[in-house]
Each structure stands twice: as structure tokens, then as C-alpha cells.
Amino acid sequence: MGTSTNQGSPRTPNWRAAQLAYESRDIPLDRALQEIWRAATNQEEGNIAFGLSSPIVARCLEIVSSEGSRDAALAKASSAIALSGEASLASTIAERAVALSFARGDRVTSFLASLFAEATNYLVSRDLPGFVGAGGRAENVSQALAFKSSLRQRAAEVVAGVRGPEPHGSRQWKTYVDRVIAQLRSIAPNQE
């Protein structure tokens, strides 16, 4: 996020399974999302679940639920992250979710959906550019962006199906994140 170099996923069998979805249109969207989240949470180092379940991300949820404006929430979240000493990929994703949570509807629900949609966006962005071209799932940049957008949207839909935590229940936060990730790792195919 925001870097000029592409830090690809580790070269492991888990990530190779996820990357097959970037190569083949035969792999359904839900299966692609499953494999991405399985790979992202099945690694010792860089397991995104650890970061997303951190207290500072829970604090960002509390801020979203209590602040009346986007600007105030962003300022408070930025300050909380800086003071916590927990500046990380997850806190950056959470800060982005804070900004997005004021765009529509219930802010808490929007924050939760945005948090996992943005995490999905990050995970996909690491590798998808390397698979754009003739013969792949995305033959051009427009198709790659559409695929990434579909994955983000589907992640948000999965999150919407998981009962959220209390906005001021940071003890429940890790349990909630674990439930969402379990759903993302094992979603049933979308019945469309």
C-alpha cells in the first residue's frame, strides 16, 4: 500500500494455490477468495490475522462508533495509532477503513466490511499485476481491476454475514476477527 515496489507474496505452496486464481478463469471467485485468505493466514511470519486482531484495530472501531465526523475520526485514529507504537500494515488498513466507514450507512458495519475488503485488496495487489496478460484471467489492466474489485466486494459480503462485535468490546475483537477469517477461508459458493 503506497509503496513504489511490488512486495509479492512468499513463494510457498499456499500462495501458489492462491495465485492459480489469477491465472485461470475456471476458478470461481469464492474459491479464489478462500485460497487468498487461506494463504494469508497459514504462514508463521506475516499472518495478516495477527495484525487485524490487534488492539489498535479494535480501537479504530471504537473511534468510528463514537466520532461524529470523518475528519475527527481520522485524526483520532491517526493519533491513536501513532501513540500506540503499533504502526503496521493492519493499522494502515484500519485507518483506511475508518475513512471509508463514513461513506455510507452504518459506520460500524461499514468499517468492518471495509477493513476486510481493504485487506483483501492489499493481498491481491501484491501478486495480481504479475499475472496480467494474454491467456490469464485478466488479459489487461481493466480486467485485473474488475477482478480485484469483485474480490473486495465479495469479502465485504462475507463480512456482512458475520455478527459484529460490540464497538467497545476489544476483548471480543480477536474472536470476531477469527470468525470472519474462518468464514473467508471456508465460504460456500455464492448462489447467484
C-alpha positions as CSV (number, residue, x, y, z in Angstrom):
1,M,0.0,0.0,0.0
2,G,1.6,3.2,-1.1
3,T,5.0,1.8,-2.0
4,S,6.7,2.0,-5.3
5,T,7.9,-1.6,-5.3
6,N,5.7,-4.7,-5.5
7,Q,6.3,-6.9,-2.5
8,G,5.0,-10.2,-3.7
9,S,3.6,-13.0,-1.6
10,P,6.1,-15.6,-0.3
11,R,6.9,-18.4,-2.6
12,T,5.0,-21.2,-0.8
13,P,2.6,-23.9,-1.8
14,N,-0.2,-22.0,-0.1
15,W,0.4,-18.8,-2.1
16,R,0.8,-20.8,-5.3
17,A,-2.7,-22.2,-4.8
18,A,-4.0,-18.7,-4.4
19,Q,-2.1,-17.4,-7.4
20,L,-3.7,-20.1,-9.6
21,A,-6.9,-18.0,-9.4
22,Y,-5.0,-15.2,-11.1
23,E,-4.1,-17.5,-14.0
24,S,-7.4,-19.3,-14.6
25,R,-10.9,-18.0,-15.2
26,D,-12.1,-21.5,-14.4
27,I,-11.5,-20.9,-10.7
28,P,-14.7,-19.3,-9.2
29,L,-14.5,-16.0,-7.4
30,D,-15.4,-17.6,-4.0
31,R,-12.7,-20.2,-4.4
32,A,-10.2,-17.5,-5.3
33,L,-11.1,-15.6,-2.1
34,Q,-10.8,-18.7,0.0
35,E,-7.4,-19.6,-1.3
36,I,-6.1,-16.0,-0.8
37,W,-7.3,-15.9,2.8
38,R,-6.0,-19.4,3.5
39,A,-2.6,-18.5,2.3
40,A,-2.6,-15.2,4.1
41,T,-3.4,-16.8,7.4
42,N,-1.4,-20.0,7.0
43,Q,2.0,-18.6,7.5
44,E,4.1,-18.1,10.5
45,E,5.6,-14.7,9.5
46,G,3.3,-12.1,8.0
47,N,0.0,-13.7,9.1
48,I,-2.4,-10.9,8.5
49,A,-4.9,-12.2,11.1
50,F,-2.5,-11.3,13.9
51,G,-2.4,-7.7,12.8
52,L,-6.1,-7.4,12.1
53,S,-6.9,-8.8,15.6
54,S,-4.6,-6.3,17.4
55,P,-5.9,-3.9,20.0
56,I,-5.2,-0.8,17.8
57,V,-7.6,-2.1,15.1
58,A,-10.2,-2.6,17.8
59,R,-9.5,1.0,19.0
60,C,-10.2,2.2,15.4
61,L,-13.6,0.5,15.5
62,E,-14.3,2.3,18.8
63,I,-13.3,5.6,17.3
64,V,-15.6,5.1,14.3
65,S,-18.6,4.4,16.6
66,S,-18.0,7.4,18.8
67,E,-16.8,10.2,16.5
68,G,-19.3,12.3,14.6
69,S,-17.3,13.2,11.5
70,R,-14.9,11.5,9.2
71,D,-12.2,14.2,9.8
72,A,-12.4,13.9,13.6
73,A,-12.4,10.1,13.4
74,L,-9.4,10.1,11.1
75,A,-7.5,12.5,13.3
76,K,-8.2,10.5,16.4
77,A,-7.4,7.2,14.7
78,S,-4.1,8.5,13.3
79,S,-3.2,9.8,16.8
80,A,-4.1,6.6,18.5
81,I,-2.0,4.6,16.0
82,A,1.0,6.8,16.5
83,L,0.7,6.8,20.3
84,S,0.2,3.1,20.4
85,G,3.5,2.3,18.7
86,E,1.6,-0.3,16.6
87,A,2.1,1.3,13.2
88,S,1.8,-1.7,10.9
89,L,0.1,-2.9,7.8
90,A,-3.0,-3.7,9.8
91,S,-3.2,-0.3,11.3
92,T,-2.8,1.3,7.9
93,I,-5.6,-0.8,6.6
94,A,-7.7,0.1,9.7
95,E,-7.0,3.8,9.1
96,R,-8.2,3.4,5.5
97,A,-11.3,1.6,6.8
98,V,-12.0,4.5,9.2
99,A,-12.1,6.9,6.2
100,L,-14.3,4.6,4.2
101,S,-16.7,3.9,7.0
102,F,-18.2,7.4,6.8
103,A,-19.1,7.0,3.1
104,R,-22.3,5.0,3.5
105,G,-24.8,3.7,6.0
106,D,-24.0,2.4,9.5
107,R,-20.4,3.4,10.2
108,V,-19.6,0.3,12.3
109,T,-20.9,-2.1,9.7
110,S,-19.1,-0.2,7.0
111,F,-15.8,-0.2,9.0
112,L,-16.0,-3.9,9.4
113,A,-16.7,-4.6,5.8
114,S,-14.1,-2.0,4.6
115,L,-11.4,-3.5,6.9
116,F,-11.6,-6.9,5.3
117,A,-12.2,-5.6,1.8
118,E,-9.1,-3.4,2.1
119,A,-7.1,-6.3,3.5
120,T,-8.2,-8.4,0.5
121,N,-7.3,-5.6,-1.8
122,Y,-3.8,-5.5,-0.3
123,L,-3.3,-9.2,-0.6
124,V,-4.5,-9.3,-4.2
125,S,-2.4,-6.2,-5.2
126,R,0.8,-8.0,-4.2
127,D,0.6,-10.6,-6.9
128,L,-2.1,-9.9,-9.4
129,P,-0.1,-7.4,-11.5
130,G,2.4,-10.2,-12.3
131,F,-0.4,-12.3,-13.9
132,V,-1.9,-9.7,-16.2
133,G,-1.6,-10.6,-19.8
134,A,-2.8,-12.8,-22.7
135,G,-4.1,-16.2,-21.6
136,G,-4.6,-15.3,-18.0
137,R,-7.7,-14.4,-16.0
138,A,-7.0,-10.7,-16.6
139,E,-5.8,-10.0,-20.1
140,N,-5.4,-6.3,-19.4
141,V,-5.3,-3.8,-16.5
142,S,-9.1,-3.1,-16.7
143,Q,-9.9,-6.8,-16.3
144,A,-7.4,-7.0,-13.4
145,L,-9.1,-4.0,-11.7
146,A,-12.5,-5.5,-12.2
147,F,-11.4,-8.9,-10.7
148,K,-9.8,-7.2,-7.7
149,S,-13.0,-5.1,-7.2
150,S,-15.1,-8.3,-7.3
151,L,-12.9,-9.9,-4.7
152,R,-13.1,-6.8,-2.4
153,Q,-16.9,-6.7,-2.8
154,R,-17.3,-10.5,-2.1
155,A,-15.1,-10.1,1.0
156,A,-17.4,-7.3,2.2
157,E,-20.4,-9.5,1.6
158,V,-18.9,-12.3,3.6
159,V,-18.2,-9.9,6.5
160,A,-21.7,-8.7,6.4
161,G,-22.9,-12.2,7.2
162,V,-20.9,-12.4,10.4
163,R,-22.4,-10.9,13.6
164,G,-20.2,-7.9,14.5
165,P,-18.6,-7.2,17.9
166,E,-19.7,-4.6,20.3
167,P,-18.0,-1.3,19.3
168,H,-16.4,-1.0,22.8
169,G,-15.6,-4.7,23.3
170,S,-12.0,-5.0,22.5
171,R,-11.9,-8.3,24.3
172,Q,-14.3,-9.6,21.8
173,W,-12.3,-8.2,18.9
174,K,-9.9,-11.1,18.3
175,T,-12.8,-13.6,18.5
176,Y,-14.7,-11.6,15.9
177,V,-11.7,-11.4,13.6
178,D,-11.2,-15.2,13.9
179,R,-14.8,-15.8,13.0
180,V,-14.6,-13.5,9.9
181,I,-11.4,-15.2,8.7
182,A,-12.9,-18.6,9.3
183,Q,-15.8,-17.6,7.0
184,L,-13.4,-16.1,4.4
185,R,-11.4,-19.3,4.4
186,S,-14.4,-21.6,4.0
187,I,-17.2,-19.6,2.3
188,A,-19.8,-21.6,0.4
189,P,-20.0,-20.6,-3.2
190,N,-22.2,-17.5,-3.9
191,Q,-25.6,-18.7,-5.0
192,E,-26.3,-16.3,-7.9
